[in-house]
Amino acid sequence: MTAPLTVSKHPITSEVWEKFDNSLAGSIVLPESENYDASRAIWNGMIDRKPACIVKCANVEDVVAAVNFGRNHQLLVAVKGGGHNAAGFAICDDGMVIDLTNMKGIEVNPRTKTAIAQPGVLWGEFDAATQEHGLAVTGGAVTTTGIAGLTLGGGVGWLMGKYGATCDNLLSAELVTAEGQILKASPEENPDLFWAIRGGGGNFGIVTSFEYQLHTVGTIIGGMVLHPMEKIEEVLKFFRTFTQNAPDELTAYAFTMTSPEGMQMAGIALCYCGDDLDEGEKLIAPLREFGPPLADLIGPMPYLQQQSMLDATVPHGQFSYWKANQLTSLSDEAIEIFKTQAPLVSSPRTMVLIEHHHGAINNVTPDATAFSQRRSPYDFVIISLWDQPEESEIHIKWTRDFFEAMKPFFSAGVYVNTLFNDEGLDRVKAAYGDNYDRLREIKRKYDPSNLFRWNNNIIP
């Protein structure tokens, strides 16, 4: 085992680690373990943190044991589900990582159109299980994203106009509190906790089971059209008009990217999930005629194909830095700034998105769940990606400069799942708006010592 490590007020000896390891159905990974580096690697290659211990949980009892051990030894606790969060909250320095990636149970009930899934499940795995029955729920647009982090932060995706945020489809959850208690959160049991975990992130406990309401989703119309970057102004103005009258079944994102051949491009990606695909084709026809595009990749496809469409653009291990905020509108002035800034992109792997939010996700009142971003029609997201660590300063600066230039068009709100870890308390408050004070009260009830603080933290 290991020599004593002074990672809390009391040194943790090899005997203590060994006893803890032997109590688990899973296992612990220590710095000298052969799989330590692989276990601490997450999606964002810029995150290079070295925890004192990684607890690979096999079941709920392991999670309880890990929480109790971390609390009793005053360790900083990080929680890893999918490990896809750009800010890297899944990994901490010197403390304990409670790793849920081996907890992958999924049960789908096609009769009730519900599913129960554990927190190690990724969206690709979840979608594959539900699509066997022609069912789905709003999920992440990349298959390697974890269901846990996306749901707890709110959850936006291709189905949000028709079926709302991911958290709007959460029926109940089981979680382990800071005191090691196992609680159910639902409209009937601990309803305050149920309200808080639908958008409040991992602040209130470790969710070990999610129960979702599913919806019938078969073949959809999806894909994208691509235009040269020189057409960005026209593309964004068309996108604004196209989305203003979009039905709930149609979700669209405008974006900029660089092709593998090095050509800067502007595009519009979409998903139509209505029952009548002929009607969908008619709705989408103006988009396909506009330009015309350099490439038209739109057509009927399985929902699983739409969900994996962007996977190749965000491979595991890339360096990444994000900045995002919601927009009050997509004005001519905002488009002009976008047109000026986007072609200056410093990395060919970087993408900039403008997501259209409407329909079911915006029809929920802001105080119905902790996820309060229900009013803005557009979300502006810069996803900077690069390969070489020595380039980090250049790409982070470009990201921040673009973000600053767009600030005059921002609303007060930001989606908590897009916050990076250098943005401060004011930005966390902005994510929750008028819900923040209520969240603080619930945090004080369920985690008064702020054990779960390695996140976009709500301070009790």
N, C-alpha and C positions, 0 to 999 in steps of 0.2 A: 504494500500500500504506500502511503505517502508520509513524509515527515510532517510535523505539525505546521499548520498554516494559520497565521494570525490574520484572519479575514473578518473577525468580529471582535467583540470585547474579550472573548475567550479563545485560546488556541484550540483548533480541532485536530485531535491526534489521529494517528492511523487506526487505532483501536475503535475510535468513535465512528470514523468513516466505514470501517469494516462491519461494525454492528448495524449501522444504518443500511448498508448495502444488503446485508443478509436478511433484513426485514422486508425487502421489496420483492414483489413478483417480477418487476423489471430490473434495472441495474443502474449503477452510477458510473459516470465517466469522469476521471480525474486528469489533471494536466499531464501525467506521465502515461496515461492509457494510450494504447495504440491508435484508437479511433477518436482521440481528442480533437485533433484539427478538423477532421471531417464532421464531427458532431457540432462544432462551434461555427461552421460555415453556414451562412444564410444567403438569401437571394442577392442582396446588395453587397458586392465585393468590397465596397469602401469601408464596411464595418469589420473591424479586426479586433474583437474584444476577447479577453481571456478570463472566463469564469473560474472560480475555485472548484466548481462541481456542476456537472450536468446530470440531472436525474431523468432517466428514460422511463417514464411511467408506463405500466402495462394495464392499469385499471384505476378505478376511482380510489381504491384504498391506498394505492401508491401516491396519488395526488394529495390525499389527506396527510399521509406520512411526510411527504416533502414539505407541505405547508407548515406542519408542526415543527419539523426540523429547522426550517429556515427561520421561523419566528423565534424558536427557543434559542437559536444560536445567533440571532440578530444579524442575519445575512440579508444583503440586498437580493430581492427575488425578481427574476425575469421569467416570463412565460412564453414558451414557443409552441405555436400551433403549426401554421404553414411556413413561418419564417420569411414571409414575402413583404412585410411592411418595410418601406424604404428607409424609415428612420432607424431601423435595426433594434427595436425594443425587445426582440426575441432573445437577445444576447446582452449580458452585462459583464463588466470587469469585476473580478474578485468575488462576486457573490454566487448565488445558486440559480441555475437555469432549470426550470421545471418544464421538461420536454415532453410534449403530448403527441409527437408525430407517430408513435406506434399505436395510438388509440384510434382505430380506423373502422369501427363498427358502423354499418348502415342498414337500417330496416325500412323498407318502403311498403306502405299499405295502399295498394291501388284502389281498394274499395272506398276508403275515407279520403283518398288523395292526400296522405300525410307521409312524412318521413322522419325518422329519428336517426341522428348521426352524431358520432363522437368528434372531439375537437381536432384530431389529427387528420381528418378527411380533407382532401383538396377538392377544388371545384370540378376538376376533370373527373375525379372519382365519383363525386356526388351526382354530377349530371349523367354520367354513364349509367349509374344505378337507377335514377329516376326515369331516364329516357327509355329504359327497357319497357316501361309501362306508359310511354307517351306523356310523361309528366315532367314539370320543371318548376323552379322558383327563380326569381331574380338572383343572379349570381355574378361573380367576378368575370371580367372579359379575358382573363388569362387562366388557363387550366391549372397552373401550379400555385395559384393563390389559395390560401386556406379558408375554409368556411368560417372558422371561429372569428378571426380578426375582422373580416369583412362584415359579418353579421353584427358583431358587437359595436362596430363603428357606424353602422347604418346600413350600408350596402347598396351601391348603385350598379346598374348593369343594363343589358339590352332589353329586358322585360319590364323595366321600371315604369314606363308610361302606362302600360296595361295593368300591371300587378303590384306596383309600388316598390318601395325599398325592401331589401332582404329582411330587415328587422320588422317591417310591417306584416310579414308572413310568419313570424315566430309565434308559435302557439304556447310554448313553455320551454323551460330550461332547467337542468339540474346543475348546481354549482357548489363548489367548496369555498367556504368563507375564510377570512383571515384567522378565525379561531379553530379552523379544521372541521367545522360543521358542514354536513351535506344538506342543502336546502333545495326545495323546488320553487321556481319562480313562474307564476302564471297569473292570469286575471283573478283567480280565486285564492291562490296561495302566495303570500308575500308580494302583493301587487305593486308595492312601492319599488321593490327590487326588480320586478319584471319591467316596470316603466324605465328604470335606470339603465338596465343592461341593453335596452334597445336604442343604442346610440352612444351610451356612456363608456364604451370601451371596456378594458379589463380592470377597471378601478374597483370593482365591488366583489370580486371573487374569481375563481377559475371555473369556467363553465365546462362541464364534463359530458354534457348531452344537450343537443338542440332538437326541438321538435318543430317541424315546418309544415305549413299549409302549402300544398302543391297545386299546380294548375295544368290543364291540358295544353300541351305545346307539341305540335307535330312538325311537319315541314314548314320552314319559315322562308321568307325572302331576305337574303342578307348579302354581305360583301361590301364593295367599295368602288368608287370611281376616282380616277387620278388625273390631275391636271398639272401643267408646268407651274413652278412657283411664281412666274411672272403674272399668272392669272389669279393670284391670291386675293386681291381686292374683289374681283368679280365673283370668285368662288364664295367668299364670305357673305357678300351681299345676296347672292342667290340662296345660300344656306339660311340666312335670316328670313327671307321671304318663304322659303320652303318649309321651315319649321314653325312659322307663325300659325299656320292652320293645320298642322299635323294632327292626325287622330291619335288616340291613346296607343293604338297598336303599332305605331311607327316611332322608333327612337333613332335619332341620327346624331353623329358627331362629325364636326369639321376637324381637320388635322393638317399638320405639315410634317414632312419626313424627307429623308434622302434615300433614294433607291440604291440597291447594291452596286449599281454602275456609277453612282456618284451624282445623280441628277436630283436637284431639289424639287420637291413636289408638294402640291396642296391637294387635298382630297376630302371626300365625304364618305363616311362609312355608315351603314344603317342596318336595322333589323325590323322587318314587318312580321308581327306574330299574330295577325288576324286570321280568322277562319277561312275567309274568301281570298285565295291567292290571286284570282283574276282581278279583284278590286284592288289588291295591293299593287299589282303590276301597273294598273292605271294611275294610282297615286304616285308611283315612283317614276313613271315615264318622263315627266319634265326634268327630273334629275339626270336621267340617262341621255336626254337630248341636249341638255345645256352644254355648251362648249364648242364642239363636242369634246368629251374627255379623251385623253391619251389612251387610257385603258378603262374598260368597263368590266368589272369583276363581279357584277351583281347578278343574282339569280336564285331560284328556289334551291334550298339545301337543307340537310338535317340540322337541327339546332346544335348538335355537337360540333359540326363543322364551323358554324358561326362562332362558337365559344372558343375554339382553338385557333381562330384566324390570326390572332396577334401574337401567338406563342413565340414564334421565331424572332420577333422584334425585341423580346425582353429575356434573353437567356440568363440562366443562373450564373452568378459570379461577376456580372458586369458591375462597374462602378456607377452609382446613380445618386442624383440629387434632385429633389422635387420642390416646386413652389406652386401654390394654387390659391385661388379665391373665386368666389362666385361673383358674377357680373350683374349689374342692374339691368343692362340691356346690351345689345350688340350694335352700338351706334356707329355712324359713319366715322366719328372721331376715333372710336376704339379700333375700328377696322384699319384706319390710317396708321395708327401706332403699330398694330400687329403687322401690317404690310411692310413697315420700315424695319422692325426688329427681327422678324422671323428669318429673312434671308441671311442675317448675320450669324446664324447659328454656328457655334464653335465645334460641334461634334456631329459627324454624319449619322450617328446612332440616335440622336436626340429626337423626340417627338413633342409636339405641342398640340393640345387638344382643346376644343371648345365643345363641351357636351350640352346637348339640349335636355333640360329637365321640364317635364310637363305631365299632365294627366294624373295618374293615381299617386305618384310619389309626391306631387305638389298639392293634392286634394286633401291630404291629412293636415290637421291643424298643428302648428309648431309645438304646442305643449302636449300633444297626445302621446308622444314618446320623447325620450331624451334627444333623439335625432331631430333637430329643429330646423334644418335647412330645407324649407318647404315652399319658398316663395320666389327665389331667383330663377329666371328662365334659362340661364346659361352658367356653366362652370368652366373656368379657365384653368388649365393644368399644364405645367411644363414638366416633362419627364426627361431630364438630361441623363444621358447614358454615354459611357466611354470605356476604353479598354486599359489605358495606361495610367498608373497611379500618379506619375509626375505631371499629368495634365489636369489634375483635379482643380487646382486654383483657377485655371483658365475657364473651365466649364461652369464652375460654381459662380464665378463672377458674371459670366454671360447670363446665366439663369436669373440671378438677382437683378441685373440691369433690366432685363425684359420685364420681370415682375414689377419693378419700381415704375417703369414707363406706363404700365397698364393700370396702376393704382387709381387714377382718377375715375375709373369706370367700375370699381369694385363696389359690391354691396358690403354690408357689415359682416356677412357670414362666410365661413370656410368649412369644408367637409373635413372632419377630424382625421379620417384615414389618409389624407394627403398632407398632413402636417409633418414637417421634418423635426428633428430633435434639437434645433437651435433657435426656435421661434419664440419661446417665452410664454409666460402665463397669460398675457393679454390675448394671444392668438388662440389659446385653449378656451378662454372665456368667449372669444368671438365664435368659436365652433358651437357653443351651447347657448349663446344669447341669454334670453330671459330664463332659460332652464337651469342656468349654472347654480344659482343659490339653492334650488331644490335638490340638485345633484349633490351639493356639499352636505346637506342635511342627511341624505341617504348614505353618503359615504361615511359620515360620522357615526351612523347607526351600525353599519356592517363592517367598516374597516377604520375604526377611530385612530389607530396607530399608524395608518397609511402604509401598511405592509406592501400593498400593491401600488407602488409609486413609480416603478420603472415603466412609464407609459406617458401618454398625454394626460398629465395628472390633474385630477380634481382634488383639491386640498381640503381635508375634512375640517 
